[in-house]
Amino acid sequence: MKSRLLQLSIFLFIAFLFYPGCNLIKSIAPDDELPVKKTENRYYNYIEAYLNIKKNNLDKAIYHLNKTIKDDPENLYLQRELALLYLLQKDSLTALNIVENIIDKNPRDIDSLIMYGRIKQSLKQIDDAKEAYENVIAFDPSQKEIYLVLGDIYMAEGKLGKALKIYKQLVNKYPEFYAGHFFIGKIYAEQDKIVDAEIEFNKALDLEPGLEEARFELIKLYKSLGEDQKVINIYEEILRRNSNNIRAALELGLLYYKDGMIKDSDKLLEDLAAKSLSDSEVIRKVAELYLDEKKYDDAVIILEGMLKNSSYSSDLHYAAGIAYDGIKDKEMTTTHLKQVKPGSKFYQNAAIRISLLYRDEGKIGEAINFLENVIENIPDKPEPMLYLGSFYEEKEEFNKAEKVFKKALIIDPNNIELHFRLGVVYDKLDKKEAAIESMKTVINLDPHNANALNYVGYIYAELGINLDEAERLIKEALKYSPDDGYITDSLGWVYYKKGLYKDALKLLKKAADLVPDDPTIFEHLGDAYLKMNDKKKALMFYERSLLKREKDKADIEKKILELK
């Protein structure tokens, strides 16, 4: 059974999307109700407007509706319909101008005030929207939905007192309207007025017994008071009314477990596991309520319970792997993720996560072997190849990395990350021209890719060629990543190569502030200080560079030796 408040919210959304009336869009009024004077020309333009709306030709619809309004300029209905068409074209300002003109002449026109408020809301001009809605309620207290809209705005702003006033006005006018009592209850709950909140939620349920949201709010209240039995009773009531309420089943199964009611918990979770085989909403709810909220311990309890009699479910194993990963249990993470079968939509993600776990443990060889087997199972997927190539990079097996990246690019020729990694590998293989071409491909695919722009510029600087172009590219990269220390270092290095040592030094010092432990930046600083004849500082930065290096120490050691 669908939630009543959800249905109400959908209704309000649709009403506000197409409000007011919209007979022009939905249907043509009969002759005797047509809101224009009955002349053949006016009727023709009105019909043309309608037909063009049906064809989604809004420009022509607006043209014909304007012609109709020209013949009947005092017709507010047509003017509102014209404003609505502009809204459908996402031209809020023109629509707003039309509605403002209506309100200037007819300040108590309710339909126009509501449309004005909606437009102002869409433009984030909330104070104007609130004023409009307040006027609607003052001029026509029967506008039930506007109380809800205005109350919701005040609640979103944290102005609970004003929201409460609006909702109380609503229930005074419509004492049998369940939504008013529900939202009053929510405000009381936020104000820690537990008894008052409980009364209002129960009033809402008396008026609308199928209102699940009110029961979940009562559950929150009773949980805060530690009244587990009341909580259990409400969960059971929800499930009696709607056995398909996955949230209630998950939460009750967890509560049963924590209260030591293991058999009851197992029964609920086993039923959910069976349901998950044909209904993806079960896994989605687990993700939404527990994984996304980082409630990993609770997720582990729920998923292990579900897996007791559904150990073959790849989806459940994947979710369990994510939960165990969240509590840093690498062994159980790997155990569950390995149970995800190749046919599962989660197989690729599970495989990549396992490979990264191996890599993090220093088992790069196992990561490579594992991914090679995975690629045999899903040979048409480039993502595992991206990781495999990256692992080969880490092992400095650049030729193998190149081969893997090229194979992946046959499958996905516009993959930006693959082109970038291939360019890096070419650079490490000292294939500078190929590296530049790969990075240019990245830039063609993504002109704002700061890393690729920087990479080409830095290669030019290292080679001492195209220095003006190098400067242009790196400055462009800094537009998109202004606080990137590595890109700042690149620009400093271009200036160094141009002989602009003072400018270079300024940028290299900034780069070292942004990235305080990079050996290459330290070496560049040493080079710049040396050109400025400050041998003491040059030596200091060369020594810092040496301390940070794990390999390629010969050149820096030579520079240090020459200064000593």
N, C-alpha and C positions, 0 to 999 in steps of 0.2 A: 504494500500500500504506500503510495507516494506521500511524502510529507506535505501537510496542508500549507505550512509556511513557505515551502519551496514552490508549491503551486501558486501561492499568492505573489511571491517574488517574481516568478515568470510572468504572471499577469501584469504586474506593475511595470516590469521592464518593457513588455510589448506595448502596453498602454502609453507609456512615456515615449516609446520610439515612434509611435504613429499618432500620438495625441495632437490635436483634438479631432474626433470624428472621423475624418479621412474617408468620407463617402466617395470623394472623387477617386481615390485609389482603390477602394474596395468594390464600389459599384456605382453605376449611374442612377441618380434618383429618378423616379417616374416623372412624367410630364408635369403632373400637378404639384410635385414637390421640388422641382428644379429651382435652385436658388438664384436664377437669373430671369430677367424679363423674357417672355416667350417671343422672341423673334428668331427667324430662321438662321440668321448669321450668328447670333449668340449661342444658339443651341448647337450649331455646327462647330464652333470653336471649343465649346465645352466637351462635346463628344470627341473631337480630335485630341484634346488634351488627355482625356481618359485612354483613348486607343494608343497614344504614344507612350503613356505610362506602362501599359501592358507590354509594349515592345521594348521597354527600358530605354526609350529615347527621351531622356528628360529635357534636353535642350528644346526639342520641338514642343514637348508638353508645356514647358514654361512659356514658350512663344504664344501658344494658343490660349493659355490661361490668362496671360497678360492682355490679349485681345478681348477676352471675355470681360475682364475687370475694367478695361477702358470703356466698355459699353454700360457697365454697372459699377461705378467707382465707390459706391457706398456699401457694397456687399462685403461685410466682414468675413463671412464664411469663405468666400473665394480668396480673399487676401491671406487668410490663415493657411488655406490649401497651397497657395503660392509659396508662402514661407516654408511650408513642409517640403515642397519639391526642392527648394534650395538646400534644405537640411539633408535631403537624400543625396544631393550633389556634394555634400560636405562643405557647402558654402555657408557657414554659420553666421558670418557677419552680415551678409545680404539678408538672410532670414531674420536676423535680429533687428535690422533696420526696419523691415516691414512690420514686425510685431511692435516695435517701439512706436511707429507711426499710428498703429491701431490704438495702442494704450494711451497715447497723447490725446486722442479724440474720444476714447472710451475707456477711462481709467478703471472702470469696474467690470470690464469684460473678462469673465473668468477664464474662458478658453485661452485667450491671448496671454493672460497673466501666467497661466500654467506653462504655455509654450515658452514664454519669456524666461521663466525660472529654469526650465529644462536647458535652454540654450546657454544661459549664464552658468549653470552647473558644468556643462560640457566645456565651457571656456575657462573653468576653474575660478570664476568670479563668484565665489560662494556667498559673500555678503549680499550681493544683489539678488541672488537666487533665494536666499532666506527671506529677504524683504518681500519678494514677490509672493512666496508661499504663505507668509504671514498675512498678506493682504487677501489672498484667496480664502483663507480660513475666516478672516474677519468679514469679508463680503458674502461668503457662501459657506457656512459651517457644515454643510452637507457633503463637502468634498472629502470623503472618508480617506481616500488614498493619499491625499496631500499631507494629512497628519503624519502618516507613516514616513513619507519622504522627508519631511522637515525634521521629524524626530530622529531619523537616521543620520541626517546631516549633523545635528547637535551632538549625537552620540559619538560620531566619528571625530568631532572636534574635542571630545572630552567634556562637553558642557552638559553634564548629566542633569543638573537642575532644570535647565531649559528644556531638555528632551523630556524629562518627567512631566513638566507642565503641559507640553503638547500632548503627550499620551494620555494624561488625565483628562484633558479637554476631549480627546477622542472617546474615552470610555464614558464620560458624562453624556456625550451626545449619542453614543452607540454602546450602551452597557453590555449588549450581547455580542460584541465584536471581539472574538478571542485574541486577535493579534495585539490589540491595545493592552490587554492584561499580560500577555506574554512579554512585551517589551518593558512594561513597568516592572515586571518581575526581574528582568535582566538588569535593570538599573538598580533595583534594591539589592540584588546579589553583588553588584560591583561596589555598592556602598556598605557591604557587610551587614545589611539588614536582613538576616537570614529568615526570620519568621515571616516578615512582610513579603519577601521574595517567594517563599514557599506558598503563601496564601494566593499570590497572584498567579503563579504557575498552575496551581490547582484550579483556580477559576478558569484559566484558559483551557484546561483539560475538561472541566465540566461542560464548557461551551463547545469544545471540539475534541472529543475523546481520542481521535486518531492522531493528535498532534505530537509527533515523536520528539520534536525539538524541546518541548516543555518537559518531557520525561528525562531527556539527557541533561537538561539544566537542573532538574531535581536531583539527578544522580550526582552532579558536581557539588551541589549543596550538601548532600548526605555524606559524600566522600570527605568533604572538608571537616565534617563533624565526627568522622570515624564510624558512622552507622552503616556497617557493611551489610547487615541483613536487609535494611531498607533499600540499599543499592541493588542487592541481588533480586529483591522482589520486583523492582522497577525494570531491571533488565529482562527478567522472566516475563513480565507483562508485555514489554515491547515485542519479545519473540513470540508470545502467544498471538498477538495481533498481526505480526508480520514476521513469519519464520525466515524470510529472506533478508532481514536486516543484518548485514555482515558486520557492521560496526558493533552492534549490541552483542553479537555472538563472540566476536574476538575479545571484547572487553570483559564479558562475563566469563569466558573460558580462562582468561588471565586471572580474574578475581577468584574463581573457584580454585585455581592452582595455588595462589598465594594464601588462601584460607585453608589449605590442606584438603580440599575436596577434589582429590586427584581423579577419581572415577568420573565425576561430573565434568571436570575439565577435559579429560580424554575424550569423552563422548562428543562434546561440542566441537572440539578441535578436529577430531576425526571426520565428523560430518562436514566441516568446512574444507578439509583437505579433499574429500571426495567431490565437493562442489567446485573446488578450484580447477579440477580437470576439464570442466566444461564452461566455467565462468571466470574470465580473467579479472573480474571485479574484486575477487577475493585477494589476489596478490596485490592489486592496485591499492586496496584498502590497507593491507599490511604495510606497504611502502608509505602511504600517506600518513597513517596514524603513528607508525613506530620508526621506520627507517628514516623518513624525511625529518622527523622530529628528534632524531638521534636517541630514541629510547631503545637502545640496542639490547639491553638486558631483558626487557620485556619481550622484544622481538624474538630473542633466542628461545625463551620459554614457549611462546606461541608456536613458533615454527618447528621446534623439536617435537611439540605435542602433535602438530599436524603431520609430521613425517613418520610417526610411529607405525602407521598402517599405509603410508603412501610414500615409501622410500624411493620409489621409482620416478617421482615427480621432479623433472628438471627445474621447473619454475620455483618450486619450494626450496630445492637445494640452492638455487642461485640466491634467493632471498636470505636463506640461512647463512650462506657465505658472506653476504654483505653485512649481516648482523654480527657475525663473529669477527669480521674485519673491524667493525666499529668498536668492539671491546678488545682489540689488539690480540686476539687469539689466532695466530698465524696458522697453527696446525689444523685447527677446526675449519678455518677459512678455506684452506687448500682442500681439505677432505670433502667439504660440501661442494665447492666449485668444480672439483673433478667429477662429480656425479652429474653435472650438466651435460646432456648428450648433444651431439652435433646437429640434430634436427631442431633443437630449441632456439628460440629467438634470442636467448641469453647466452648462447654458446660462445660467440665471439668475445663478448665482454668478460665472461668468466675466464676464458683462456688467456686473455691479455692480463687480467688481474693476477692469475696464477704466475704468469711469466715475470711480472713485476715483483711478486713476492720472492721468487727465486733470485732475481737480480738484487733485490734489497738485502738478501742474505749472503750476497757475494757469490752466488751460484750461477754465474753468467752462462757457463756451459750448459747447465741444466735448462736454463731459460731458453737458450737457442734450440736445444734438442726438442724441448716441449713444443715450441712454436713451429718448428719444421713439421712435426707430426700434425699439429693443428691445421697448417696450411694444406696438407694433403687431404684433410677432411673438408675444408672450405677453400678450394683453390681460386675461387672467383672473388674473394674478399681482399681488398688492398690493406686494410687496417692492420691485420697481424703481420703483414710484410713490412709495414712501416716500423713496427717495434722490432722485428727480427733484424732489419737493416741497422737500426739504431744500436742493437746489442752487438752486432759485428763491428760497428764503429767503436764502441767502448773497448772491444778486444783489439782494436787497431787492425782488424782484418778488412781493410778498406776495399779491396777488390771484390770480396764477397758482398760487402754492403752495397757497392755499386750495382752488382748483378741483381740483388734483391730489389733495390729501388727501381731499377729499369723494368723489371718484370711487373712490379706493382703499377707502374705508370702505363703499361700496356692496357691494364684493366681500367685504370682511372686516370686518363691523360691530363685532366685539369685539376689534379689534387695538389694544392699549393704546398702543403707540408712535405709531400714526397719530392717535389721539385727543389724545395729548399734544402732538404737533407741530402739529396743527390749533389747539389751544388757544394755543400760543405765537404762531402766526401771527395769530390773532384779537387777541391782546394787542398785537402790533406794528401791527395795523391800528386800534388803539384801540377795538376792540369788546370792552370789558371784560366785559360780561355773558356774551357768547358764550364768551369765554375761560374764565370761571369755570365755565360749564356743561360745557365740554369737559373741564376738569380734574376736575370732580365725576364725570363719566363714568369717567375713569381710576380715581378712588378707589373707585367702585362695583365696577369690575372687579378692582381690586387695592388693597384697603384699606391695605396696607403701603407703598404707593408714596410714598416720602419726597419726591420731586421734585414730584409733583402736590399733595400736602398743603402743601408749602412755597409752591407757586405761588399757590394760592388765598389762603393767609394773607398773602402779600406783596402781592397785588393789593388785598386789603382794607386793608392798612396804607397803601399808596400812596393809596388813595381816602379814607382816614381813616374807614372804616366798619367795623362789626362787629369791633371791635378785640379784644373778649374771645374771639370765635370764631376770629379770626386767631391769637391767642396759643395757643389750644387746638390748632389745626391744626399750627402750627409746632412746638410742643412734641411733638406726636405724631410729626411728621417726624423730630425729633431722637432719638426712641427708636430709629429704624431707621438713622439716619446721624448718630451723636453727634459725629463729628469733621468734619462738613461745614461749611466756612467760610461758604459762601453761605447755608445754612439758619441758622447762628448769627447772621449779619448780619441776616437777616429778623426773627429774634426781637428782636434789639437795636433794629431799626427800629420794631417794634410798640411796644416800651417808649418809644421816643422819641416816637412819635405819642400815647402815653398821658401824656406829660409826665414820665415816670420817667427823667430824664436820667442819673442816677448809674448805675442798673441798665443803661440803654442803653449807656453808655460802657464798662462792664465787658465786655459781650458784644461790642461792636463792636471793642474792642481784641483780644479773643480771635479774632474773625473775621479781623482783619488778620494775626494770627500764623499762622492756618491758610491764608490765601490772601494772601500778602504783596505782590501787585502788581495788585490789582483796583481800578480807578478809582472804582467805585460805593461800595465799602467805605470807601475813603479819604474820599470826599465825605461819607458818613454820619458818619464820625469827626469830620470838620471841623464838621459841623452840631452834633454832640453837644458838642464842646468849646466851640463858640460859645455854646450854651445854658448851659454851665457858666462862662461869662465868661472863658475862656482863649483870647483872640483870637490869641495867638502860635501856639499849637498848632493852632488852627483854620486859620489861614493856611497853616501848614506842610502840613497834610493836604490842603487845597484845591490847593496847588501840586503835591503829589505826584499827586493825581487828574488834574490837567491834563496832567502829563507822560505819564501812561499812556493818555490818550485820543487816539484817532485821528479822532474826530468828536464831534458834540454838545458843543462846547466853550463855547458862548455863556453858558450858565447859570453854569458854574463860573468862567469869566472875570469875570462880573459879581460873583460873591461875593468873588473875590480883590480886585477893584477897590474894592469897598465897604470892605474891611478895610484897604486901603492908603490 
